[in-house]
Amino acid sequence: MKTIHKILVALVIMLSVTVSAQSTNKVTKTVKIYGNCGMCKKNIETAGGQKNVAKVQWDTETKMATLVFNPAKTNQEEILKRIAAAGYDSDNHKAPDAAYDGLHGCCQYDRVAKKQE
């Protein structure tokens, strides 16, 4: 009985160490992504997210997105490229015109003119 108890305690400790180690390798970044509405929120979060790799939360009021990702599997640039491919500009990635034009009318935000360098 004591042996089983010791084994269970050891397993619980090992699992808690493993879980805390997995949560510490995440990186969190905040970026501006242009959009308008709840439909934009869903599209941005879906385009940028990847199960067990990246999660995106976008605020419709501030237009700010919080990216939480595993840097061993992806990075901020890759996430923003996926979001741009879905039609949404960020400060560093402009969506292709065809993707932007394909957005629902309520999702077509005023595009900021980028300076050509």
Legacy VTK file of the C-alpha trace (Angstrom):
# vtk DataFile Version 3.0
C-alpha trace
ASCII
DATASET POLYDATA
POINTS 117 float
0.000 0.000 0.000
2.806 2.435 0.890
4.620 1.492 -2.305
1.585 2.324 -4.435
1.202 5.638 -2.603
4.867 6.513 -3.238
4.558 5.625 -6.911
1.434 7.790 -7.293
3.124 10.733 -5.570
6.167 10.345 -7.833
3.951 10.269 -10.943
2.068 13.391 -9.880
5.349 15.243 -9.305
6.738 14.158 -12.676
3.564 15.196 -14.488
3.478 18.607 -12.837
7.130 19.231 -13.786
6.405 18.200 -17.378
3.342 20.449 -17.633
5.164 23.467 -16.214
8.129 22.861 -18.541
5.793 22.836 -21.561
4.129 26.104 -20.605
7.420 27.981 -20.132
8.572 27.555 -23.739
5.803 29.801 -25.124
6.511 33.293 -26.455
3.935 36.101 -26.297
3.954 39.061 -28.711
1.474 41.862 -29.309
0.970 43.309 -32.803
-1.511 45.527 -34.633
-3.655 43.763 -37.223
-6.198 45.715 -39.228
-9.814 44.604 -39.342
-13.287 45.744 -38.294
-15.668 43.270 -36.756
-16.414 39.969 -35.095
-16.100 38.162 -38.428
-12.598 39.635 -38.778
-11.799 38.410 -35.259
-12.789 34.862 -36.168
-10.876 34.947 -39.470
-7.702 36.437 -37.937
-7.667 34.032 -35.009
-8.327 31.030 -37.258
-5.712 32.016 -39.861
-2.988 32.645 -37.292
-3.710 29.790 -34.928
-2.289 26.287 -35.104
-3.280 23.565 -32.671
-0.570 23.064 -30.015
1.689 25.560 -31.814
0.162 29.051 -31.927
-2.870 30.893 -30.587
-4.044 34.340 -31.670
-6.457 36.576 -29.764
-7.536 39.749 -31.569
-9.356 42.675 -29.940
-11.933 44.342 -32.206
-11.698 47.663 -30.343
-7.924 48.145 -30.161
-7.055 46.143 -33.305
-4.270 44.535 -31.276
-3.558 40.814 -31.446
-1.803 38.753 -28.827
0.222 35.936 -30.374
1.212 33.061 -28.097
3.384 30.470 -29.806
6.010 27.788 -29.426
9.201 29.262 -30.953
10.555 25.776 -31.688
7.656 25.220 -34.114
6.804 28.663 -35.568
7.555 32.363 -35.224
5.815 35.728 -35.334
6.612 36.270 -39.022
5.026 32.968 -40.079
1.883 33.714 -38.071
1.579 37.205 -39.593
2.121 35.802 -43.102
-0.786 33.374 -42.605
-2.991 36.219 -41.355
-1.971 38.391 -44.325
-2.788 35.525 -46.713
-6.307 35.580 -45.216
-6.641 39.272 -46.187
-5.572 41.186 -43.072
-2.711 43.709 -42.971
-0.361 44.136 -40.042
2.301 46.810 -39.719
4.936 44.497 -41.248
2.875 42.391 -43.676
0.448 43.654 -46.304
-2.227 41.219 -47.423
-2.336 40.436 -51.135
-4.902 42.626 -52.896
-6.851 39.561 -54.062
-7.142 38.271 -50.479
-8.237 41.695 -49.204
-10.743 42.073 -52.071
-12.180 38.653 -51.176
-13.107 39.763 -47.645
-16.765 40.340 -46.812
-17.780 43.997 -47.236
-17.931 44.659 -43.490
-14.399 43.283 -43.122
-12.818 45.606 -45.684
-11.062 48.091 -43.435
-9.429 51.315 -44.629
-5.985 50.271 -45.804
-3.082 52.380 -44.614
-0.799 53.516 -47.436
2.670 52.098 -46.899
5.717 54.236 -47.682
7.924 52.818 -50.420
11.557 52.827 -49.342
LINES 1 118
117 0 1 2 3 4 5 6 7 8 9 10 11 12 13 14 15 16 17 18 19 20 21 22 23 24 25 26 27 28 29 30 31 32 33 34 35 36 37 38 39 40 41 42 43 44 45 46 47 48 49 50 51 52 53 54 55 56 57 58 59 60 61 62 63 64 65 66 67 68 69 70 71 72 73 74 75 76 77 78 79 80 81 82 83 84 85 86 87 88 89 90 91 92 93 94 95 96 97 98 99 100 101 102 103 104 105 106 107 108 109 110 111 112 113 114 115 116
